[in-house]
Amino acid sequence: MPILPPSPQHAAPDTWDTLVIGDDAYPGEATVEISKKYNFEKKKAAGKSGEDKTFKGVETAKLKIKIRVWTDEDYQMLVGMIKKIDPVAGKKKPEIFQVSHATCTARNISYLVVVEVKGPTHDRKYTYFEIEADEEQAPTNKNVGIGGKVGGNCGDMLKQWQYIRATYDAGATVRELDILNGTVYALNAQNDPTYLIAHPEAQVAIVKGKKARDEKQGLLYQMELIRQKMMLTPCPNIPPGITTFSTS
């Protein structure tokens, strides 16, 4: 049973911004809406008003994903990731991708097939893409899964964990410095109402610090989800660096 993330308004709102599709951790902020419903066959009842309904199962869950970015660096990164999942003419069968997001965890969805991609759209403040997808079952053949390979097996989970860890480590120094600067400026502003007026650079540093903190917590959350999945599978010969990993 996957660990549920805290609700958005409580301990960790940043985890609800973090989306992973395949082996890509998407930049910016992502929102995911999921709908599931029963499927009934409806027939007009003979000799009476109303209709008869015959239960036909549960329809495939529908996902609506919106990813927004506000820096050119994140936009360029996002465009490159979108190209990997964009519907392409001539493909015999669309790929199944593993997906990780707080909403998907809450609704027990681990895999999807992309149906439609809209964007990029710009609204003066943000640039965003919209993705519509259907839930899928775990892939069972070599044509589908993480990055076009079989998703959900131990080797792919290990690669995904290592990829996210490498991303985490690569930006660690700058990220921690931004967090520290943002914290210092925020404390100064808290103690002096006029501080932000006298120090205009403080607001920029506080925003950068929050973004760095959110990014750090999001990456740690993704690594913990994969670690737990590897432990529960269970996967043999998990490297000690993963089994002893801690987000604290």
Secondary structure as UniProt FT lines:
FT   TURN            8..9
FT   HELIX           13..17
FT   STRAND          20..21
FT   TURN            22..23
FT   STRAND          24..25
FT   STRAND          29..35
FT   STRAND          38..44
FT   TURN            46..47
FT   STRAND          51..58
FT   STRAND          62..69
FT   HELIX           72..85
FT   TURN            89..90
FT   STRAND          97..100
FT   HELIX           102..106
FT   TURN            107..108
FT   STRAND          111..122
FT   STRAND          127..135
FT   TURN            142..143
FT   HELIX           146..148
FT   HELIX           154..170
FT   HELIX           172..191
FT   TURN            193..194
FT   HELIX           195..198
FT   HELIX           201..232
FT   TURN            233..234
FT   TURN            236..237
FT   HELIX           240..243
//
